[in-house]
Amino acid sequence: MFVIGITGGIGSGKSRAADVFRSRGIRILDADEISRAVTGIGGAALPEIKESFGNKTIDADGSMNRKYVASLVFSDRMRLDLLSKIIHRHVFESIEAELASEKEKGTKLVVLDVPIPVRRGFLDVCNQIWVISADERIRLDRLVDRGMEIEEAKRRMSMQMTRGEYEELADIVIVNDGTEEDLVSEVELHIAKELHERGIRI
């Protein structure tokens, strides 16, 4: 089974690139979706989050109180790192289980959609890393166009790796400074090339 990891900073177009794979019926494991599951009602990460940050971290419905937790970690890097470590571990355990299941079913290709690639985790299970990259000004404009306040967009971007740091991890870099159609065409070309070279039929 061949595993492609797609990553890139917020506003880069990473999720749109993953959608191109999804439209071809290729199995996608979305780290954000899994993160929401492990912190949702009855989620696997909740006991550890509660133990580390207190009872108020759990909402009345049994899910993580995202607003309260955000207020705790907003300006505290140590707390943010601890929260990220807890959630990452549970997300990765879920991804490992999903990959094992797909391999058992005979799946030939799986794509991981991950916003923040980490060693000792996502990068280690991928055979190839695709980075969707875009100019910071363009990313900022996209986030504002989505309705995000400019200062919040800048804050979120500053919490992630730089464009150069993402690209250093890449086997394939796709620059998304143009239109959505340009991105889709570029991703389609790379998919066709990789499937052909590896003899994978979807």
C-alpha positions as CSV (number, residue, x, y, z in Angstrom):
1,M,0.0,0.0,0.0
2,F,1.3,3.4,-1.0
3,V,0.7,6.3,1.4
4,I,0.8,10.0,0.3
5,G,0.9,12.7,2.8
6,I,-0.6,16.1,1.7
7,T,0.3,19.1,3.9
8,G,0.7,22.8,3.7
9,G,-0.1,25.9,5.7
10,I,-3.5,27.4,6.3
11,G,-4.9,29.0,3.2
12,S,-2.5,27.1,0.9
13,G,-5.1,25.0,-0.7
14,K,-4.2,21.7,0.9
15,S,-7.7,20.6,1.5
16,R,-8.8,21.4,-2.1
17,A,-5.9,19.3,-3.3
18,A,-7.0,16.4,-1.1
19,D,-10.5,16.8,-2.6
20,V,-9.1,16.0,-6.0
21,F,-7.9,12.6,-4.7
22,R,-11.3,12.1,-3.0
23,S,-13.2,12.8,-6.3
24,R,-11.3,9.9,-7.8
25,G,-12.5,7.5,-5.1
26,I,-9.1,7.5,-3.3
27,R,-9.3,6.9,0.4
28,I,-8.5,10.1,2.4
29,L,-7.7,10.2,6.1
30,D,-8.3,13.7,7.3
31,A,-6.3,14.5,10.4
32,D,-8.6,17.5,11.3
33,E,-11.7,15.2,11.1
34,I,-9.9,12.6,13.3
35,S,-8.9,15.4,15.7
36,R,-12.5,16.5,16.1
37,A,-13.5,12.8,16.7
38,V,-10.9,12.2,19.5
39,T,-12.0,15.5,21.2
40,G,-15.7,15.0,20.5
41,I,-18.3,13.3,22.7
42,G,-16.7,10.3,24.3
43,G,-13.4,11.0,22.4
44,A,-10.3,9.1,23.3
45,A,-8.3,12.2,24.1
46,L,-10.8,13.7,26.6
47,P,-9.6,11.9,29.9
48,E,-6.1,13.1,29.4
49,I,-7.2,16.6,28.5
50,K,-9.3,16.7,31.6
51,E,-6.5,15.5,33.8
52,S,-4.0,18.0,32.3
53,F,-6.2,21.1,32.2
54,G,-9.1,20.6,34.6
55,N,-12.8,19.7,34.7
56,K,-13.9,22.8,32.8
57,T,-12.3,21.5,29.6
58,I,-15.2,19.1,29.2
59,D,-18.5,20.6,28.0
60,A,-22.0,19.6,29.2
61,D,-22.5,17.3,26.2
62,G,-19.3,15.4,27.0
63,S,-17.1,16.9,24.3
64,M,-14.1,19.2,24.7
65,N,-15.1,22.8,25.6
66,R,-13.2,24.3,22.7
67,K,-13.8,27.9,23.6
68,Y,-12.5,27.4,27.2
69,V,-9.5,25.3,26.0
70,A,-8.6,27.9,23.4
71,S,-8.6,30.6,26.1
72,L,-6.1,28.5,28.2
73,V,-3.7,27.9,25.4
74,F,-4.1,31.1,23.4
75,S,-1.0,32.9,24.8
76,D,0.6,30.0,26.6
77,R,3.0,28.1,24.4
78,M,3.8,25.4,27.0
79,R,0.1,24.6,27.4
80,L,-0.5,24.7,23.7
81,D,2.4,22.2,23.1
82,L,1.0,19.9,25.8
83,L,-2.5,20.0,24.3
84,S,-1.1,19.4,20.8
85,K,1.0,16.5,22.1
86,I,-2.0,14.8,23.7
87,I,-4.3,15.2,20.7
88,H,-1.5,14.3,18.2
89,R,-0.9,11.0,19.9
90,H,-4.6,10.0,19.8
91,V,-4.9,11.2,16.2
92,F,-1.9,9.2,15.1
93,E,-3.1,6.0,16.9
94,S,-6.4,6.3,15.0
95,I,-4.5,6.9,11.7
96,E,-2.4,3.8,12.4
97,A,-5.5,1.7,13.0
98,E,-7.1,3.0,9.8
99,L,-4.0,2.3,7.7
100,A,-3.8,-1.2,9.0
101,S,-7.5,-1.7,8.2
102,E,-7.0,-0.3,4.6
103,K,-4.0,-2.5,4.1
104,E,-5.9,-5.6,5.2
105,K,-8.6,-4.7,2.7
106,G,-6.1,-4.6,-0.1
107,T,-6.3,-0.8,-0.7
108,K,-3.5,0.3,-3.0
109,L,-3.3,4.0,-2.2
110,V,-4.2,6.1,0.8
111,V,-3.8,9.9,1.3
112,L,-3.3,11.5,4.6
113,D,-4.5,15.2,4.8
114,V,-2.4,16.7,7.6
115,P,-2.0,20.4,8.4
116,I,1.1,20.0,10.6
117,P,3.4,17.2,9.6
118,V,5.4,15.7,12.5
119,R,8.2,13.3,12.7
120,R,7.6,10.3,15.0
121,G,4.2,10.3,13.5
122,F,2.6,11.3,10.2
123,L,5.8,11.6,8.2
124,D,7.0,8.2,9.3
125,V,3.9,6.4,7.8
126,C,4.0,8.2,4.4
127,N,5.9,7.0,1.4
128,Q,5.7,10.4,-0.2
129,I,5.0,13.9,1.0
130,W,3.2,16.5,-1.2
131,V,3.4,20.1,0.0
132,I,0.8,22.6,-1.3
133,S,2.6,25.9,-1.1
134,A,1.5,29.5,-1.7
135,D,2.7,33.1,-1.1
136,E,1.9,34.4,2.4
137,R,0.0,37.4,1.0
138,I,-2.1,35.2,-1.2
139,R,-2.9,32.9,1.8
140,L,-3.8,35.8,4.0
141,D,-6.2,37.2,1.3
142,R,-7.8,33.8,1.0
143,L,-8.4,33.6,4.7
144,V,-9.9,37.1,4.9
145,D,-12.1,36.2,1.9
146,R,-13.4,33.3,3.9
147,G,-14.5,35.7,6.6
148,M,-11.6,35.4,9.0
149,E,-10.4,38.6,10.7
150,I,-7.0,39.7,9.4
151,E,-5.3,39.6,12.8
152,E,-6.7,36.1,13.5
153,A,-5.5,35.0,10.1
154,K,-2.0,36.4,10.8
155,R,-2.0,34.8,14.2
156,R,-2.9,31.3,12.9
157,M,-0.3,31.6,10.1
158,S,2.4,32.6,12.6
159,M,1.7,29.5,14.7
160,Q,2.5,27.2,11.7
161,M,5.8,26.4,10.0
162,T,7.1,28.8,7.4
163,R,6.7,28.1,3.7
164,G,10.4,27.1,3.4
165,E,10.1,24.7,6.3
166,Y,7.1,22.9,4.7
167,E,8.9,22.7,1.3
168,E,12.0,21.2,2.9
169,L,9.9,18.2,3.9
170,A,8.5,17.7,0.4
171,D,9.0,15.1,-2.3
172,I,6.6,17.1,-4.5
173,V,5.9,20.8,-4.1
174,I,2.8,22.2,-5.8
175,V,2.7,26.0,-5.9
176,N,-0.8,27.3,-5.6
177,D,-0.5,31.0,-6.3
178,G,-3.0,30.9,-9.2
179,T,-6.6,29.9,-9.6
180,E,-8.4,26.9,-8.2
181,E,-8.6,25.4,-11.7
182,D,-4.8,25.7,-11.9
183,L,-4.4,23.8,-8.7
184,V,-6.8,21.1,-9.7
185,S,-5.0,20.6,-13.0
186,E,-1.6,20.4,-11.4
187,V,-2.8,17.9,-8.8
188,E,-4.4,15.8,-11.5
189,L,-1.2,15.7,-13.5
190,H,0.8,14.5,-10.5
191,I,-1.8,11.9,-9.5
192,A,-1.8,10.5,-13.1
193,K,2.0,10.4,-13.1
194,E,2.3,8.7,-9.7
195,L,-0.4,6.1,-10.5
196,H,1.3,5.3,-13.8
197,E,4.8,5.0,-12.4
198,R,3.7,2.8,-9.5
199,G,1.3,0.6,-11.6
200,I,-1.7,1.5,-9.3
201,R,-5.1,1.3,-10.9
202,I,-8.0,3.0,-9.0
